[in-house]
Structures are given as C-alpha cells and as structure tokens.
C-alpha cells in the first residue's frame, strides 16, 4: 500500500471520525485510533473499518502524544498524525505516498493546514498553517501541556498539499468548551514556566531557522505581554490581515481574543489561590 501508518487521536468523536477515516482508508492499510476513553460510539466505529484501537486515559497533550508514539506498534516507519476533525484530500495523500518513497535525509515533514469556519477557509487569520504531521516516531518529542511544540531530532521538510481542518464541525459551543479546557492547561503551563525559570529569547522567536523553535519562544514571550487578549486580536485581525477573511475572520479573531482572556483570568486565579495557601510566618522576636 502506501508505506505510511495513520494515527488518529480521539475522544468522543463519533460525529467526525467516519469522515476522517474515509479520507485515509482508501490508500492506507495501517490505521490506528488512539482513544482517550470515549463514552460514545467512537471505538465501535473505528473497529467497523478495521482500525487498530489503543485506549489510554488522557493526562496532558505532550505526555499523551509522547506515550502514543513510543508504545503503539505501527506497521510502517512513517506515521501521519491527524485529528478526527481533519481530512486528507487526494492530492495530499498522493504527495505523502510519494514523499515516503523518497524522503531524502528528512525524518519529518510539515504539512500546511486549512481551517474552515462557516464554510470559509480562514486563509489569513490563522496564526500559522504549518504543523509537523508526517514523521518517524523515534525522532519526535512533544513539549508543553497543551498546543504542544514538536521537537524533531533531525531534518524537517515541507509538503505542498493542504490538510483540511474543520474545528467548528460540532458547533460554536463545542469549540468554546474545548478551549475553556485548553486555557486551563495554558494557565498551568504559564505557572510551570514561572516556577522553572524557562528562558524565552526574542532573537529565537523571530529568527530561529526551525519553525517549531520559533513557535516555542514566541509562545513563551507572548505569555508575558500585557493586554494579551487585545494583542492577540490585533495580531490576527490587523497584522495578519484577518479582515480579508470577511465575517468568519472577525469571528475567529474575537474567539481567539476571548480564549486568551480565559488564560489571563485562570493564571490570576491560580496565582491568588497559591498565595492564599502559603502559611503565614509570624515573627515572634521583639
């Protein structure tokens, strides 16, 4: 077949999983569904098309993905990692198959992703279209509790065809609930960075040759900006010209602004709770 295994991460994805699997089953004969203890028909639907199911309780994004790549027994050296709300068009499938037959010295490839809202491609307002998705597991390590950064031990290439992503397929309420959860992890990550004294450099955020390195330092520096929610809106809607995406672009920029504000509020809440939980030391001298 293709010489590529496919890994799909799921948690209660009975709505989106069938379309995702349909986009890969015609050219891949080693499909793995990595499930976080779904309570709907996700696992049954995966078995229905012959996918191998691995179940594990979710803890955080980096730990979950690292465990999957280390323990799941893939048939092939190359793995395409996708989510249930993503689709692999025929053009991308052909490019993937051709690439793994002659990858050169690359051990991973970045794939461009197209996000859609209300049927419109968010061409401008999307923060970045590049994600490491075609990879050799031994060379990959993920960092951060949420929105993980992919560390690649080796050379990374780029594919030309697009991966299609439908983050609003379950409706706006689902997107907000999911990002409320993400914001909790982001707040925890912010506090972890403060405790460990992680250093983030502007030079690497702007000029590092590796995109994932730039992304890591950009996230770290951005988390320290004042008025981050407004800065996020201006970055996406003005500087990235999200206004060219019309009404969906405006909606997406506003949602990202709200998401950022969730993080700010939760960092403050956690910081205040930590301060109040510390024992009061009374100086009895004098």
HUSULKA-V550623 format. One record per residue. N is the residue number from 1. OMEGA is omega in radians with two decimals (* if undefined). BURIAL is + if it has 9 or more other C-alpha atoms within 8 Angstrom, else -. D_FIRST is the distance of its C-alpha to the first C-alpha in Angstrom with 1 decimal. Layout:
n-><N,N>
omega-><OMEGA,OMEGA>
burial-><BURIAL,BURIAL>
d_first-><D_FIRST,D_FIRST>
//
This chain:
n-><1,2,3,4,5,6,7,8,9,10,11,12,13,14,15,16,17,18,19,20,21,22,23,24,25,26,27,28,29,30,31,32,33,34,35,36,37,38,39,40,41,42,43,44,45,46,47,48,49,50,51,52,53,54,55,56,57,58,59,60,61,62,63,64,65,66,67,68,69,70,71,72,73,74,75,76,77,78,79,80,81,82,83,84,85,86,87,88,89,90,91,92,93,94,95,96,97,98,99,100,101,102,103,104,105,106,107,108,109,110,111,112,113,114,115,116,117,118,119,120,121,122,123,124,125,126,127,128,129,130,131,132,133,134,135,136,137,138,139,140,141,142,143,144,145,146,147,148,149,150,151,152,153,154,155,156,157,158,159,160,161,162,163,164,165,166,167,168,169,170,171,172,173,174,175,176,177,178,179,180,181,182,183,184,185,186,187,188,189,190,191,192,193,194,195,196,197,198,199,200,201,202,203,204,205,206,207,208,209,210,211,212,213,214,215,216,217,218,219,220,221,222,223,224,225,226,227,228,229,230,231,232,233,234,235,236,237,238,239,240,241,242,243,244,245,246,247,248,249,250,251,252,253,254,255,256,257,258,259,260,261,262,263,264,265,266,267,268,269,270,271,272,273,274,275,276,277,278,279,280,281,282,283,284,285,286>
omega-><-2.98,-3.01,-3.12,2.97,3.12,3.11,3.14,3.08,-3.07,2.94,-3.11,-3.07,-3.10,3.13,-3.00,-3.03,-3.13,3.13,3.10,-3.12,3.11,-3.10,-3.13,-3.00,3.14,-3.10,-3.13,-3.14,3.09,-3.09,3.13,3.03,-3.08,-2.89,3.14,3.06,3.12,3.11,3.10,-3.05,-3.09,-3.08,3.13,3.13,3.10,3.12,-3.08,-3.14,3.06,3.12,3.03,-3.08,3.01,-3.11,3.11,3.08,-3.12,3.05,2.97,-2.96,-3.09,-3.13,-3.11,-3.13,3.12,3.13,-3.12,-3.13,-3.10,-2.97,3.13,-3.08,3.13,3.13,-3.04,3.12,-3.10,-3.14,2.99,-3.12,3.14,3.06,-3.06,3.14,3.09,-3.12,3.12,3.12,-3.10,-3.12,3.11,3.12,3.13,-3.13,3.10,-3.13,3.12,-3.08,-3.09,3.05,-3.13,-3.04,-3.05,-3.14,3.13,3.08,3.11,3.11,3.02,3.13,3.07,-3.11,3.06,3.07,-3.11,3.01,-3.10,3.10,-3.10,3.06,3.10,-2.98,-3.02,-2.99,3.11,-3.05,3.09,-3.13,-2.98,3.11,3.07,-3.07,3.07,-2.90,2.95,-3.00,-3.11,-3.09,-2.99,3.02,-3.12,3.10,-3.12,-3.08,-3.13,-3.04,-2.97,3.02,-3.12,3.06,-3.10,3.09,-3.09,-3.07,3.11,3.07,3.13,3.04,-3.08,-3.06,-3.06,2.89,-3.09,-3.07,-3.10,-3.04,-3.13,-3.07,-3.13,3.10,-3.08,-3.11,3.13,3.12,-3.12,3.12,-3.14,-3.12,2.95,3.08,3.12,-3.09,3.07,3.09,3.14,3.09,3.09,3.13,3.12,3.14,3.09,3.10,3.14,-3.12,-3.06,3.12,3.11,-3.14,3.10,-3.02,3.13,-3.12,3.13,3.11,-3.08,-2.90,3.13,-3.09,-3.14,-3.08,-3.10,3.07,3.09,-3.11,-3.14,-3.11,3.09,3.13,-3.13,3.14,-3.13,-3.11,-3.12,-3.12,2.97,3.11,-3.06,-3.13,3.13,3.12,3.14,3.12,-3.12,3.13,-3.06,-2.99,-3.09,-3.02,3.07,3.07,3.09,3.11,3.10,3.09,3.08,-3.10,3.09,3.11,3.11,3.14,-3.10,3.13,3.11,3.13,3.12,3.07,3.12,3.11,3.13,3.12,3.02,-3.11,3.14,-3.12,-3.10,3.04,3.12,3.14,-3.13,3.13,3.14,3.13,3.12,-3.14,-3.11,-3.10,-3.14,3.12,3.09,-3.14,-3.10,3.11,-3.08,3.13,3.09,*>
burial-><-,-,+,+,+,+,+,+,+,+,+,+,+,+,-,+,+,+,-,+,+,-,+,+,+,-,-,+,-,+,+,+,+,+,+,+,+,+,-,-,+,+,+,-,+,+,+,-,-,-,+,+,+,+,-,-,-,-,-,+,+,+,+,+,+,+,-,+,+,-,-,-,-,-,-,-,+,+,+,+,+,+,+,+,+,+,+,+,+,-,-,+,+,-,+,+,+,-,-,+,-,-,-,-,-,+,+,+,+,+,+,+,+,+,+,+,+,-,-,-,+,+,+,+,+,+,-,-,+,-,-,+,+,+,+,+,+,-,+,+,-,+,+,+,+,+,-,+,+,+,+,+,-,-,+,+,-,-,+,-,+,+,+,+,+,+,+,+,-,+,-,-,-,+,+,-,-,-,+,+,-,+,+,+,+,+,+,+,+,+,+,-,+,-,-,-,-,-,-,+,-,+,-,+,+,-,-,+,-,-,-,+,+,+,+,+,+,+,-,+,+,-,-,-,-,-,-,+,+,-,-,+,+,+,+,+,+,+,-,+,+,+,+,-,+,-,-,+,+,+,-,+,+,+,-,+,+,+,+,+,+,+,+,+,-,+,+,-,-,+,-,-,-,-,-,-,-,-,-,-,-,-,-,-,-,->
d_first-><0.0,3.8,5.9,8.1,10.1,12.4,16.0,18.5,22.2,24.4,28.0,29.2,26.5,26.7,27.4,24.7,21.8,20.8,20.4,18.5,15.9,15.8,14.9,11.6,10.6,9.5,6.5,6.3,6.5,9.2,12.1,15.5,18.8,21.6,24.7,28.3,30.0,29.7,32.5,31.0,28.2,25.4,24.3,24.6,22.5,19.7,19.9,20.1,16.4,15.3,15.3,16.8,20.2,22.3,25.9,28.4,31.6,31.5,34.1,33.3,30.4,30.2,30.8,28.3,25.4,26.4,26.4,23.0,21.4,23.5,23.1,19.8,17.5,14.1,11.3,10.5,13.4,12.7,13.6,14.2,17.5,18.8,21.7,22.0,24.1,21.5,19.0,16.1,17.0,14.7,16.3,15.5,11.8,11.7,14.0,12.1,8.9,11.6,13.7,11.8,11.4,15.1,16.8,20.1,22.2,21.2,20.2,19.9,19.9,22.1,21.0,23.7,24.4,26.4,28.7,30.4,33.8,35.3,32.6,33.5,31.4,33.3,33.0,36.0,37.0,33.8,34.7,31.6,28.3,26.4,24.6,22.5,19.3,16.4,17.6,17.7,19.7,22.2,23.5,24.1,27.3,28.6,32.3,34.6,35.1,33.7,32.0,30.7,30.6,27.5,28.6,26.3,27.2,26.1,25.3,24.0,22.6,22.4,20.0,21.6,20.0,21.4,20.3,22.5,24.8,27.3,29.7,32.4,30.4,32.5,35.7,38.1,39.5,36.2,35.7,39.2,38.9,35.7,37.3,40.4,38.4,36.9,40.4,41.5,38.9,39.9,43.5,42.8,40.9,43.9,46.3,44.1,44.2,48.0,48.5,46.4,47.8,44.4,45.2,43.6,44.5,45.0,44.1,40.6,40.2,40.9,39.9,37.3,34.6,31.9,31.3,30.8,34.1,35.9,34.7,35.9,39.3,39.6,39.1,41.7,44.2,43.7,44.5,47.9,48.9,51.8,51.3,47.5,46.8,48.7,47.2,43.7,44.7,46.2,43.2,40.8,43.1,45.3,43.9,40.2,41.7,40.3,43.1,41.1,38.7,41.7,42.5,39.0,39.4,42.8,41.7,38.8,41.2,43.8,41.3,40.3,44.0,44.6,41.8,43.4,46.7,45.3,44.5,47.9,49.7,47.7,48.4,52.1,52.1,50.5,52.8,55.9,54.9,54.5,57.8,59.6,58.2,59.7,62.9,66.1,68.0,71.7,73.9,77.0,78.8,81.8>
//
